[in-house]
Amino acid sequence: MRALHSLRNRAGKEVLAVVFALNLVSLGAAAIEYRYDDLNRLTLVRHDDGTTVQYYYDEVGNRIRKAVLPEEAYHDADTDQPYWVIKVPEISRLVTFYNAGAYHCDPTTPDGYAPFEGPQDCGAHDGDYDPEDWGINIREISRLVTFYNAGCYEVNASTADGFAPCLKGGGGVGEKSAAIAVTRTVEGGGVYPTDGGCVDVVVNVSGGGKGAKLSLSLTETIPAGWVFESVQDDVPGELLVGPAPGQPGPLDFAWLSPPSFPFALRYRLTVPAGQTGEKAIAGTGTYNDGSVADERFGPVVTVVQPDLAADLDSDGDGIADLAEGAADTDGDGTPDYLDLDSDGDGIADAREGERDVDGDGLANFLDLDSDGDGVSDALEVLYGTDAYDAGSTPSLPLVLWPAALALLVGGLLLLKSRRSRAVSK
C-alpha cells in the first residue's frame, strides 16, 4: 500500500488505477491459499510455485516462528498437484512398496523410488520411518491415509515422520487422539479343534473421540501353522489392505475410510490337525481421530485352548484330556494332557491318579505333596513311605530332609536333562 500511495502522489489517480488493476490480475493468477486456526490466526500461506510459509504461535498467542518451506518440503509420496494433499494413487504407490517387501532408489520415477530391493544411495522415503528399514509396513501406510482423510498435511518437527495432518477448512487437529478399546473373542468357547478345522475370531473396537476417524490399522499375529481363510460378514468401512486367503500371520488390515466406532471385524482361521497346548492371538495397531500423531494400541492378547474331550486320553495315562487340561504345570514344554508326569515329580500320572487326598483342590497328579504332610511325594517314594497317607512319613531325621530333598531335586533335573538330550537326538 505504501508503494501505491507513493505512485499516486507522483503521477496522479490515473496511474494509480492502472497499477491497481494490474495487481488484481496478478493476484487472481497466483491462487494463493491462506489457512487459519480456531483463533483466526494465520497459520499457513501456500503459493502456486510450491513455496509454503508456516506460522507458529506460543500458548498466549504470540507469533514465535515463521518457516518458509520450498517445494522440496513435500512428502515424497506427494508427487501430483495439488501439493500438500495426498491422493488415492499416491497411497496406492506406497502399498506397492508394501506388497513388494522392499523399495530402492530410482531417479527415473516421479517419486524417486521403485519397488523391490536395489540401490539405497539416496535418502529413505518419507513414508519409511517406523522404523526406517527400506520397507513399508502397515502403520506407515495408515499414516499416509491419515493425511488423505484430513484433506491436507503440513510439516511438523514434533512428529516421528516430520509431518502432521491438517483439517481442510480450518479447525486444526489436537495433540493426542482419545483412547480406544480393542477386545477379541474366539467364537465357540475360546477353543480350537485339535484334529483340524476352523475358528472364527471377532475383534471389537470402541471408544475414541468425537473427531473424524482419519486412519485405522490392525495387525493380528496368529499361531504358527494357522492361516487366514476369509473375512466373515461385510467388512465395515472401506478396507485398503487385507490378508489373502491361505496367508499365514501376521495379518494386516488398513482402512482407506475407517468405520464409525463401535464396530466388529470378524475373520476365520484354518487350524491344521495335530496342534497342541495353549495358543495365543495378539493384535496391535494404530489409529487417528484428529490428532497430530497416530496413536498405537496393543498388544491385545487372547489365549486359545485346545478343544479337549472328556472321553479322550491322548497320553494314555488313564486320565481324560479334559481333566488334565492344556496347562504345562511342570514347565517342560508339554501340556498336561500329553504329559505322563504333569507335575514333574518323577511319579507317573497313572500312578498318582485324579484323587485329591489332602483336599487342597489339586488332584494328586498335579500335587507335589499329595497327602499334605509337609514331605514331598518324591521324597516319600524315595524312602518307601506312602505319599498319599499323611500318617506315613520317612523315618529320616528332619535335620537331614533338606539335604535329601536337594539331592532328589538335583537327580530329577539331571534326569530331565538326559531325557531332553535323548529327544533332541
C-alpha positions in Angstrom: 0.0 0.0 0.0 2.9 2.4 0.7 4.2 1.8 -2.9 0.7 2.6 -4.4 0.4 5.7 -2.2 3.8 7.0 -3.5 2.9 6.4 -7.1 -0.3 8.3 -6.7 1.4 11.3 -5.3 3.8 11.4 -8.2 1.6 10.6 -11.2 -2.0 11.1 -10.0 -5.1 9.0 -9.8 -5.0 7.6 -13.4 -1.7 5.8 -12.8 -2.9 4.5 -9.5 -5.9 3.0 -11.3 -3.7 1.2 -13.8 -1.4 -0.2 -11.2 -4.3 -1.4 -9.0 -5.8 -3.2 -11.9 -2.6 -5.0 -12.7 -2.2 -6.1 -9.2 -5.7 -7.6 -9.3 -4.8 -9.7 -12.3 -1.6 -10.8 -10.7 -3.4 -11.9 -7.5 -6.0 -13.7 -9.4 -3.5 -15.8 -11.3 -1.4 -16.5 -8.2 -4.1 -18.6 -6.5 -2.6 -18.1 -3.1 -4.1 -20.2 -0.3 -4.5 -19.0 3.3 -5.3 -21.1 6.3 -6.3 -20.0 9.8 -6.6 -21.8 13.1 -9.6 -21.8 15.5 -8.5 -18.4 16.9 -8.4 -16.9 13.4 -4.6 -16.7 13.4 -2.9 -17.1 10.1 -1.1 -20.5 10.1 -0.2 -21.1 6.5 0.3 -19.4 3.2 0.7 -21.6 0.2 1.9 -20.2 -3.2 1.4 -21.7 -6.6 5.1 -22.1 -7.1 5.1 -24.7 -4.3 6.5 -22.4 -1.6 4.7 -22.7 1.7 5.0 -20.4 4.7 4.0 -21.7 8.1 3.5 -19.6 11.2 3.8 -20.8 14.8 2.4 -19.3 18.0 3.1 -19.7 21.7 0.5 -20.5 24.3 -0.5 -16.9 24.7 -0.9 -16.2 21.0 2.4 -14.5 20.2 3.9 -15.5 16.8 7.2 -17.1 17.6 8.4 -18.5 14.3 8.0 -18.3 10.6 9.1 -21.2 8.4 9.5 -20.9 4.6 9.3 -24.3 3.0 10.4 -24.9 -0.6 8.6 -27.2 -3.0 11.1 -29.9 -1.9 9.5 -30.0 1.5 6.6 -32.0 0.2 6.2 -35.6 1.4 7.9 -38.0 -1.0 4.6 -39.6 -1.7 3.1 -36.3 -2.8 4.0 -36.3 -6.5 1.0 -34.8 -8.2 -0.7 -31.4 -7.9 -2.4 -30.1 -5.8 0.6 -30.4 -3.5 0.2 -30.7 0.3 -2.7 -33.0 -0.4 -2.4 -36.8 -0.5 -4.4 -38.6 -3.2 -5.5 -42.2 -3.5 -3.0 -43.1 -6.3 -0.2 -41.8 -4.0 -1.4 -44.1 -1.3 -1.5 -46.9 -3.8 2.1 -46.3 -4.7 3.1 -46.8 -1.0 1.0 -50.0 -1.0 3.1 -51.2 -4.0 6.2 -50.9 -1.9 4.5 -52.7 1.0 3.5 -55.6 -1.2 6.9 -55.8 -2.8 8.5 -56.2 0.6 11.1 -53.5 -0.1 11.9 -50.5 -2.2 15.0 -48.8 -3.6 16.2 -45.6 -5.1 15.3 -44.9 -8.8 15.7 -41.3 -10.1 13.7 -42.1 -13.2 10.4 -42.4 -11.3 8.2 -39.4 -10.2 8.9 -40.1 -6.5 12.5 -41.2 -6.9 11.9 -44.8 -5.8 10.9 -48.2 -7.2 9.6 -51.4 -5.6 11.8 -54.4 -4.6 15.4 -54.4 -3.4 18.0 -52.3 -5.1 20.3 -49.3 -4.7 20.0 -47.4 -1.4 22.2 -44.5 -2.4 19.6 -41.8 -1.7 17.7 -40.9 1.4 14.9 -43.2 2.6 11.3 -42.4 1.6 9.5 -40.0 3.9 6.9 -42.7 4.5 9.5 -45.1 5.8 10.1 -44.0 9.4 8.6 -46.6 11.8 11.3 -48.0 11.6 13.4 -46.7 8.7 14.3 -50.0 7.1 13.8 -49.7 3.3 10.5 -51.4 3.6 6.9 -50.1 4.1 4.7 -51.6 6.9 1.0 -51.3 7.6 1.5 -48.5 10.2 3.3 -46.3 7.6 0.5 -46.9 5.0 -2.0 -45.9 7.7 -0.1 -42.7 8.4 -0.5 -41.6 4.7 -4.2 -42.4 5.0 -4.3 -40.0 7.9 -3.1 -37.2 5.7 -5.5 -38.3 2.9 -8.6 -38.2 5.1 -7.5 -34.9 6.8 -7.7 -33.2 3.4 -4.1 -31.9 3.7 -0.9 -32.2 5.7 1.9 -29.9 6.8 5.5 -30.0 8.1 5.7 -30.7 11.9 9.0 -31.3 13.5 7.4 -32.8 16.7 6.2 -35.9 15.0 8.1 -39.1 14.1 7.8 -38.6 10.4 8.2 -34.8 10.4 4.6 -34.2 9.1 1.1 -33.8 10.6 -2.4 -33.8 9.2 -4.4 -30.6 8.9 -8.2 -30.4 8.6 -9.2 -28.7 5.4 -11.3 -25.7 6.0 -9.9 -24.9 9.4 -10.5 -26.5 12.8 -7.0 -27.9 13.2 -6.0 -31.0 15.0 -5.5 -32.0 18.6 -2.3 -33.1 20.2 -3.5 -36.6 21.1 -6.3 -39.0 20.0 -8.8 -40.2 22.5 -8.2 -43.7 23.8 -9.9 -46.6 22.1 -10.8 -50.0 23.5 -9.9 -53.2 21.5 -11.1 -56.6 22.6 -11.1 -60.0 20.9 -13.1 -63.2 21.3 -12.8 -66.6 19.7 -16.2 -68.0 19.0 -17.2 -71.4 20.2 -15.9 -71.0 23.8 -12.4 -69.9 23.0 -11.1 -73.3 21.9 -9.6 -74.7 18.7 -10.1 -78.2 17.2 -7.0 -80.4 17.8 -8.0 -82.6 14.8 -8.0 -79.6 12.4 -10.8 -77.2 11.4 -11.6 -73.6 11.7 -12.1 -70.9 14.3 -13.8 -67.6 14.0 -12.2 -64.5 15.6 -14.1 -61.3 16.4 -12.2 -58.1 17.0 -14.3 -55.4 18.7 -13.2 -51.7 18.5 -14.9 -49.0 20.5 -14.2 -45.7 22.2 -12.2 -42.9 20.5 -13.1 -39.2 20.4 -15.8 -37.3 18.5 -13.4 -36.2 15.8 -13.2 -37.6 12.3 -11.7 -41.0 12.1 -8.6 -40.3 9.9 -7.0 -43.7 9.9 -7.0 -47.2 11.5 -4.7 -50.2 11.1 -4.6 -53.6 12.7 -2.0 -56.3 12.7 -3.1 -59.7 14.0 -0.3 -62.2 15.0 -1.7 -65.8 14.8 -0.2 -69.1 15.9 2.4 -70.9 13.7 0.8 -73.1 11.2 -2.6 -71.3 11.3 -3.7 -69.5 8.1 -6.2 -66.8 7.2 -9.3 -68.1 5.4 -11.7 -65.2 4.9 -13.4 -62.2 6.4 -16.8 -63.2 7.7 -19.7 -60.7 7.2 -19.2 -57.4 5.4 -16.1 -55.5 6.3 -17.1 -52.2 7.9 -15.7 -49.1 6.3 -13.6 -49.2 3.2 -10.7 -51.7 3.5 -7.5 -50.7 1.7 -5.2 -53.6 2.7 -6.3 -57.0 3.9 -4.8 -60.5 4.1 -5.2 -63.0 1.2 -6.8 -66.5 1.7 -4.2 -69.0 2.8 -1.9 -66.3 4.2 0.0 -67.1 7.5 0.5 -64.4 10.1 0.9 -61.6 10.7 -2.4 -60.4 9.2 -2.5 -56.7 8.2 -5.7 -54.7 7.9 -5.8 -51.0 7.0 -8.8 -48.8 6.1 -9.0 -46.1 3.5 -12.2 -44.9 5.1 -12.3 -46.1 8.7 -15.6 -47.3 10.1 -17.5 -45.5 12.7 -16.9 -46.8 16.2 -18.0 -49.1 17.7 -17.6 -51.9 15.1 -16.6 -55.5 14.9 -14.2 -57.3 12.4 -14.9 -61.0 12.1 -12.5 -63.3 10.3 -11.9 -67.0 10.0 -8.7 -69.0 10.5 -7.9 -72.5 9.4 -6.2 -74.7 12.1 -4.1 -77.7 11.0 -4.5 -81.1 12.7 -2.0 -82.0 15.4 -1.9 -78.7 17.2 -1.3 -79.0 21.0 -1.3 -76.7 24.0 -2.4 -73.2 24.6 -2.1 -70.8 21.6 -2.3 -67.0 21.5 -3.6 -64.4 19.1 -2.2 -60.9 19.6 -3.1 -57.7 17.9 -1.5 -54.2 17.6 -2.4 -51.2 15.6 -2.6 -47.5 15.0 -5.4 -45.0 14.8 -6.0 -41.3 14.5 -9.2 -39.5 15.2 -8.0 -35.9 14.6 -4.5 -35.5 16.2 -1.0 -34.6 15.2 0.4 -38.1 15.6 -1.1 -41.5 15.0 -1.6 -43.4 18.3 -0.7 -47.0 18.8 -2.7 -49.6 20.7 -2.0 -53.1 21.9 -0.8 -55.7 22.2 -4.2 -57.2 22.8 -3.7 -60.9 23.6 -6.3 -63.7 23.6 -5.3 -67.2 24.8 -7.0 -70.1 22.9 -7.2 -73.5 24.5 -7.4 -76.9 22.6 -10.9 -78.4 22.5 -10.3 -81.3 24.8 -12.8 -84.1 25.0 -13.9 -85.8 28.2 -13.7 -89.3 26.5 -10.3 -88.7 25.0 -7.0 -89.7 26.7 -4.2 -88.6 24.3 -1.3 -89.7 26.5 -2.9 -93.0 27.6 -2.4 -92.4 31.4 -5.9 -93.2 32.4 -6.9 -89.6 33.0 -9.1 -87.8 30.4 -7.6 -84.9 28.4 -10.4 -82.6 29.7 -9.4 -83.4 33.3 -5.7 -82.9 32.7 -6.1 -79.6 30.7 -3.8 -77.8 28.4 -1.7 -76.1 31.0 2.0 -77.0 31.4 2.3 -77.5 35.2 5.9 -78.6 35.3 7.1 -76.1 32.6 8.7 -78.8 30.5 7.1 -77.7 27.2 4.5 -80.5 27.1 0.9 -79.7 28.0 -0.5 -81.8 30.9 -2.9 -83.7 28.7 0.1 -85.0 26.7 2.5 -85.3 29.7 2.9 -88.6 31.5 4.2 -86.8 34.6 2.3 -83.5 34.7 3.8 -82.1 37.9 7.3 -83.3 37.1 7.9 -85.1 40.5 9.2 -88.3 38.9 5.9 -90.2 39.6 3.7 -91.1 36.7 0.3 -89.5 36.5 -1.1 -93.0 36.0 0.2 -93.9 39.5 -0.9 -90.7 41.2 -4.4 -90.6 39.8 -7.1 -88.0 40.0 -7.9 -88.2 43.7 -7.3 -85.2 45.9 -6.1 -86.9 49.1 -5.3 -83.7 51.1 -8.4 -81.8 49.8 -6.3 -78.8 48.7 -8.0 -78.5 45.3 -5.2 -80.2 43.4 -5.5 -83.7 42.1 -2.7 -86.0 43.1 -1.2 -86.0 39.6 -0.7 -82.2 40.0 0.2 -82.0 43.7 3.8 -82.2 44.8 2.7 -83.1 48.3 -0.5 -85.2 47.7 -1.1 -86.0 51.4 -0.3 -82.6 52.7 2.2 -83.9 55.4 4.9 -81.5 54.5 7.0 -84.1 52.8 7.1 -84.2 49.0 5.7 -87.2 47.2 9.0 -87.7 45.5 10.9 -87.8 48.8 8.3 -90.2 50.3 8.7 -92.6 47.4 12.4 -92.4 47.7 12.2 -93.5 51.4 9.5 -96.1 50.8 6.6 -94.3 52.7 3.1 -93.8 51.4 2.9 -90.4 49.6 -0.8 -90.5 49.8 -1.1 -91.1 53.6 -0.4 -88.2 55.9 0.4 -90.7 58.7 3.1 -92.3 56.8 6.3 -90.2 56.8 10.0 -91.1 56.3 12.0 -92.1 59.4 14.9 -89.9 58.2 15.7 -87.2 60.9 14.1 -83.9 60.0 17.5 -82.2 60.0 18.6 -84.3 57.0 15.5 -83.8 54.9 16.7 -80.6 53.2 19.9 -82.3 52.1 17.9 -85.3 50.9 15.5 -83.0 49.1 18.3 -81.2 47.4 19.8 -84.5 46.2 16.4 -85.5 44.9 15.8 -82.3 43.0 19.3 -82.5 41.5 18.6 -86.0 40.4 15.3 -85.1 38.8 16.9 -82.2 36.9 19.7 -84.5 35.7 17.1 -87.0 34.6 15.1 -84.3 32.7 18.3 -83.0 31.1 19.1 -86.5 29.8 15.6 -87.0 28.5 15.8 -83.7 26.6 19.1 -84.7 25.0 17.7 -88.0 24.1 14.6 -86.4 22.4 16.8 -83.9 20.6 18.8 -86.7 19.1 
